[in-house]
Amino acid sequence: KNEVEQSPQNLTAQEGEFITINCSYSVGISALHWLQQHPGGGIVSLFMLSSGKKKHGRLIATINIQEKHSSLHITASHPRDSAVYICAVKGSNYKLTFGKGTLLTVNP
Amino acid sequence: SQTIHQWPATLVQPVGSPLSLECTVEGTSNPNLYWYRQAAGRGLQLLFYSVGIGQISSEVPQNLSASRPQDRQFILSSKKLLLSDSGFYLCAWSVSGWSGGYTFGSGTRLTVV
């Protein structure tokens, strides 16, 4: 069983919809990352959080340490949000453990 | 500002040929450097990390090696590529110590034929 589980694996939405991607993990962590990977492959770091909630534009990330769960929300989704969203958790040292990603497609 | 450069973007190599992928970081000193691989349908996997010049730690036994000849340069190599080496390779850096965020390069898509 993967230490980091994301759901759903695939998500298709209509432009304007509110989107939620979930991440559950089974190990103790010092931080959780949400990453965005576009079709070309390059990865952009969206959030790093260890508690509570962070917001950047239309993106919101939350984490519940007790429940070992995080969510990434996209408000007013747009076709340019189409990408793979990856959750990664970090323990006490260097290592990131990655989920397999959620493929989001937003149709106009 | 800090930036990370990775090249080439795509590469098609025959089985048995050598490999050299290069990654350089600008705007920071003594970064932690990482090589990750993303095989088709799988999550990112850490291959190597380095906390300083000449210091390389390997996570997964394989056909690849890494070197850090300069503080902000990280090289991924192979003497003889295998078909199973195909994948998407990403370089990343983080500030020294383990508390910071990560910055990823744009990646190299390697196809071994």
Interface residues (C-beta under 8 A of the other chain):
Chain A: N2 V4 S30 A31 H33 L35 G40 G41 G42 I43 V44 S45 M48 I86 A88 K90 S92 N93 Y94 K95 L96 F98 G99 K100 G101
Chain B: N32 Y34 G41 R42 G43 L44 Q45 L46 Y49 V51 E59 F88 L90 S94 W98 S99 G101 Y102 T103 F104 G105 S106 G107 R109
